């Protein structure tokens, strides 16, 4: 039988990101939309991420640097970016669990 403590445990299996950096990283809608796109698990190029974030290529690079510094994304194959595997949501779940906080992907609709 599951206790409340067991069911409330975070799904994050690795070390948690720095709280201040994670909150800074998800504090802008542009970065939130980039993370939403990255939940597919594939490496995505800067131009596609810029489009998702509604910003220029140059701004997307700056946003991605913030996400990289926070440890939420990593460089993928072919120079693209991808969400760190431990933060990928379960299929069909519109929630990204960063350990300290949950990002509800369906909340911005």
C-alpha positions in Angstrom: 0.0 0.0 0.0 1.3 3.5 -0.9 1.7 6.0 1.8 1.3 9.8 1.2 5.1 10.1 1.4 5.6 7.5 -1.3 3.1 9.1 -3.7 4.4 12.6 -3.2 8.0 11.7 -4.1 9.3 13.4 -7.1 9.7 11.4 -10.3 13.1 13.0 -10.9 15.7 10.3 -10.5 18.9 12.4 -10.8 20.1 15.4 -8.9 17.8 18.3 -8.7 18.7 21.5 -10.6 19.7 24.6 -8.6 16.3 26.1 -7.5 17.2 29.7 -8.3 18.6 28.8 -11.8 15.5 26.6 -12.6 13.1 29.3 -11.6 14.9 31.9 -13.6 15.0 29.5 -16.6 11.2 28.8 -16.6 10.2 32.4 -15.7 9.7 33.6 -19.3 7.0 32.5 -21.7 9.6 32.1 -24.5 11.6 29.6 -22.6 8.4 27.9 -21.3 7.3 27.4 -24.9 10.8 26.1 -25.9 10.6 23.5 -23.0 7.2 22.5 -24.2 8.5 21.8 -27.7 11.5 19.9 -26.2 9.3 17.4 -24.4 9.2 15.3 -27.5 12.6 14.0 -26.5 14.3 14.8 -29.8 17.1 17.2 -30.5 15.6 20.4 -32.0 17.4 23.1 -33.8 17.7 26.7 -32.8 15.5 28.1 -35.6 12.6 25.8 -34.6 13.0 26.7 -30.9 13.1 30.4 -31.8 9.8 30.0 -33.7 8.3 28.1 -30.7 9.5 30.8 -28.3 8.3 33.7 -30.6 11.7 35.3 -30.7 14.7 35.8 -33.0 17.5 33.4 -33.6 19.8 35.6 -31.4 17.3 35.7 -28.6 16.8 32.0 -28.8 20.5 31.4 -28.3 20.4 33.5 -25.2 17.3 31.7 -23.9 19.0 28.4 -24.5 22.1 29.5 -22.6 19.9 30.1 -19.6 18.3 26.7 -19.9 21.7 25.1 -20.3 23.1 26.9 -17.2 20.1 25.7 -15.2 20.8 22.1 -16.3 17.3 21.7 -17.9 18.4 21.2 -21.5 21.5 19.7 -23.1 23.1 19.8 -26.5 21.8 16.9 -28.7 22.8 15.3 -31.9 23.5 17.6 -34.8 23.8 20.7 -32.7 20.2 20.7 -31.6 19.0 20.9 -28.0 16.9 18.5 -26.0 15.4 18.3 -22.6 17.5 16.4 -20.1 16.2 12.9 -20.1 15.3 12.8 -16.4 12.8 15.7 -17.0 11.0 14.2 -19.9 7.3 13.7 -19.1 5.7 10.3 -19.2 3.8 9.8 -22.5 0.4 11.5 -22.3 1.2 13.5 -19.2 1.3 17.3 -19.8 3.7 17.9 -16.8 7.5 18.4 -16.6 8.8 17.6 -13.1 11.9 19.6 -12.3 11.9 18.3 -8.7 11.5 21.7 -7.1 8.5 22.5 -9.3 6.2 21.1 -11.9 5.7 22.8 -15.3 2.1 22.2 -16.5 2.3 22.2 -20.3 -1.4 22.5 -20.8 -1.8 25.5 -18.5 -0.9 28.0 -21.2 -3.7 27.1 -23.6 
